[in-house]
Amino acid sequence: MNAERKPVYDPQQLEPLLISRQHAGDVDGMIALFEPDAVIDRGGGRLLRGREAIRGYYVEIVASGRKFAVGEQQPALICGDLALTSTRLPDGDVTSEVARRQGDGSWLWVIDRYSVT
């Protein structure tokens, strides 16, 4: 396992890793940040459920050349084995995500909502 694929032991690192892996075209690395049954809410009632659906979407994004924007990440709010993460994007949208601590102490996203504004 290379250094970029080590488990994430701080939920604050999920967002920066997703962006860096997306910019590098590393779809497998992006998918590795989500639990197998994770849900992404893309807005407008468009939900992606599970890693295969998420993979298909990220393959399309990487192929399009579109790059995720780097925003102002807020401190994670942690309660036991759950963490709420969020980022204000340059266009004013705010993302929100729920991560869950895994049995080995690492964190993976369970829910990702692209825009709460």
VOTORLUM-467303 format. One record per residue: residue in one letter; x, y, z of N, C-alpha, C in turn. Coordinates in steps of 0.05 Angstrom, whole numbers, padded with zeros to 5 digits, always signed. Atoms other than C-alpha are relative to their C-alpha. Last residue first. Layout:
REM VOTORLUM-467303
AXYZXYZXYZ...
END
This chain:
REM VOTORLUM-467303
T+00010-00027+00003-00548+00515+00011-00021+00002-00021V+00022-00003-00020-00536+00444+00035-00011+00029-00001S+00008-00027-00005-00495+00424-00026-00023+00001+00020Y-00016-00019+00014-00455+00362-00043-00007+00029+00006R+00019-00018+00013-00486+00318+00010+00016+00022-00012D-00012-00023+00011-00440+00259+00028-00021+00016-00014I+00018-00018+00014-00462+00203+00073+00015+00024-00009V+00024+00016+00003-00422+00143+00099-00021+00016-00016W+00026-00014+00003-00352+00172+00095-00023-00020-00004L+00010+00001+00028-00295+00130+00121-00026+00016+00000W+00025-00013+00006-00252+00139+00184-00007-00003-00029S-00001-00018+00023-00196+00096+00213-00029+00010-00005G-00005-00027-00009-00197+00067+00284+00001+00020-00023D-00029-00004-00003-00188-00005+00262+00007+00028+00008G-00010+00017-00021-00262-00021+00274+00030+00004+00005Q+00000+00029+00006-00283+00038+00230+00012-00015+00023R-00025+00013-00008-00300+00108+00253-00003-00030-00004R+00002+00019-00023-00359+00135+00214+00027-00012+00005A-00020+00021+00000-00360+00197+00170-00005-00018+00024V-00001+00015-00025-00419+00242+00156+00020-00023-00004E-00005+00029+00002-00411+00294+00102-00001-00012+00028S+00001+00012-00027-00435+00365+00089+00004-00030-00004T+00003+00029+00000-00418+00410+00030-00003-00010+00029V-00012+00014-00023-00430+00484+00030-00006-00029-00002D+00013+00025-00009-00442+00524-00033+00015-00011+00024G+00018-00004-00021-00413+00594-00035-00015-00024+00010D+00024-00011+00011-00380+00590-00103-00022+00005+00021P-00004-00028+00011-00311+00583-00071-00026+00012-00011L-00014-00001+00026-00335+00521-00032+00002+00029-00010R+00012-00021+00016-00353+00522+00042+00017+00003-00025T-00018-00018+00014-00332+00454+00070-00017+00021-00015S+00012-00018+00019-00365+00407+00119+00021+00019-00012T-00019-00017+00013-00350+00347+00163-00014+00018-00020L+00012-00017+00020-00396+00314+00213+00022+00018-00011A-00012-00027+00004-00362+00257+00251-00015+00014-00022L+00011-00015+00023-00391+00193+00280+00014+00027-00001D-00010+00011+00025-00357+00141+00324-00011+00014-00025G-00004+00029+00000-00365+00179+00389+00013-00009-00027C+00015+00011-00022-00388+00249+00372+00003-00030-00001I-00002+00029-00005-00341+00288+00327-00016-00007+00025L+00015+00003-00025-00355+00356+00296-00002-00030+00005A+00018+00022-00003-00301+00365+00243-00013+00001+00027P-00009+00021-00018-00270+00434+00238-00021-00022+00002Q+00006-00006-00028-00294+00472+00176+00010-00022+00018Q+00010+00022-00016-00260+00465+00109-00005+00009+00029E-00008-00005-00028-00253+00528+00067-00013-00022+00018G+00015-00020-00015-00257+00506-00005+00012+00003+00028V-00010+00000-00028-00215+00470-00057-00014+00022+00015A-00011-00025-00011-00255+00461-00121+00009-00005+00029F+00013-00010-00024-00264+00393-00152+00014+00024+00011K-00015+00002-00025-00233+00388-00221-00017+00010+00023R+00009-00018-00021-00271+00374-00285+00015-00005+00025G-00021-00019-00005-00230+00336-00337-00008+00021+00022S+00008-00026+00010-00292+00301-00364+00022+00021+00004A-00002+00001+00030-00259+00232-00355-00007+00028-00012V-00029+00000+00007-00248+00247-00281+00003+00001-00030I-00012-00026-00007-00321+00266-00272+00029+00002-00008E+00010-00021+00019-00347+00206-00311+00013+00027+00006V-00013+00006+00026-00303+00157-00271-00009+00022-00020Y-00027-00012-00002-00328+00192-00207+00016-00006-00026Y+00001-00030+00000-00400+00178-00225+00027+00012-00001G+00009-00008+00027-00388+00105-00242-00001+00030-00003R-00022+00004+00019-00348+00095-00178-00008+00010-00028I-00018-00023-00005-00404+00125-00136+00023-00002-00019A+00013-00023+00011-00453+00075-00167+00018+00025+00003E+00001+00003+00030-00405+00018-00154-00013+00024-00013R-00025-00006+00013-00389+00042-00083+00000-00002-00031G-00019+00022+00002-00460+00042-00058+00024+00008-00017R-00001+00018-00022-00519+00089-00068+00020-00022-00005L-00017+00022+00007-00517+00151-00111+00003-00018+00024L-00015+00014-00020-00575+00198-00101+00017-00022-00013R-00018+00020+00012-00602+00249-00150+00018-00012+00021G+00011+00027-00002-00662+00283-00118+00018-00021-00012G+00022+00004+00019-00642+00352-00144-00011-00028+00001G+00019-00021+00003-00576+00349-00107-00022-00007-00020R-00010-00019+00019-00516+00303-00114-00018+00025-00003D+00022-00016+00010-00534+00265-00051+00012+00022-00018I-00006-00028+00007-00480+00213-00041-00025+00013-00011V+00019-00014+00017-00496+00149-00003+00011+00028-00005A+00002-00030-00002-00446+00100+00026-00021+00011-00019D+00028-00008+00004-00460+00025+00025-00005+00030+00002P+00012+00013+00023-00387+00002+00016-00029+00008-00007E+00009+00027-00008-00360+00055+00064-00014-00013-00024F+00029+00004-00006-00327+00113+00028-00005-00028+00010L+00007-00018-00022-00255+00139+00025-00028-00003+00009A-00010+00012-00025-00232+00079-00018-00007+00017+00025I+00020+00019-00010-00277+00105-00074+00009-00011+00027M+00023-00015-00009-00231+00165-00083-00021-00018+00012G-00006-00013-00024-00169+00122-00085-00023+00017+00011D-00001+00021-00021-00200+00077-00137+00006+00012+00027V+00028+00007-00008-00218+00139-00178+00000-00021+00022D-00001+00025-00015-00146+00165-00178-00028-00007+00010G+00014+00020+00016-00148+00219-00233-00002-00028+00013A-00019+00019+00011-00095+00260-00197-00013-00022-00018H-00018-00015+00017-00142+00318-00186+00020-00018-00014Q+00016-00008+00023-00193+00269-00158+00017+00015-00020R+00003+00024+00017-00141+00239-00112-00016+00006-00025S-00026+00006+00012-00121+00308-00086-00002-00025-00018I-00007-00020+00021-00194+00328-00077+00026-00007-00013L+00019+00003+00023-00215+00264-00041+00008+00019-00022L-00008+00024+00015-00152+00267+00003-00018-00004-00025P-00024-00006+00016-00166+00339+00023+00009-00024-00016E+00005-00020+00021-00238+00320+00041+00025+00006-00016L+00016+00013+00021-00222+00256+00081-00003+00020-00024Q-00017+00006+00023-00166+00288+00122-00015-00012-00023Q-00007-00025+00014-00212+00323+00172+00017-00006-00025P+00020-00005+00020-00239+00254+00191+00005+00026-00016D+00011-00026-00007-00172+00239+00224-00021+00007-00021Y+00006+00001-00028-00146+00167+00223-00010+00027+00011V+00003-00027-00010-00148+00158+00148-00009+00000+00029P+00025-00007-00013-00122+00090+00128+00000+00029+00010K+00002+00008-00028-00060+00090+00084-00027+00008+00011R+00022+00018-00005-00073+00097+00010-00001-00010+00028E+00025-00014+00004-00030+00158-00004-00024-00017+00005A+00005-00019-00021+00031+00126+00028-00027+00014-00003N-00017-00024+00000+00030+00067-00019-00010+00020+00021M+00017-00024+00000+00000+00000+00000+00018+00025+00000
END
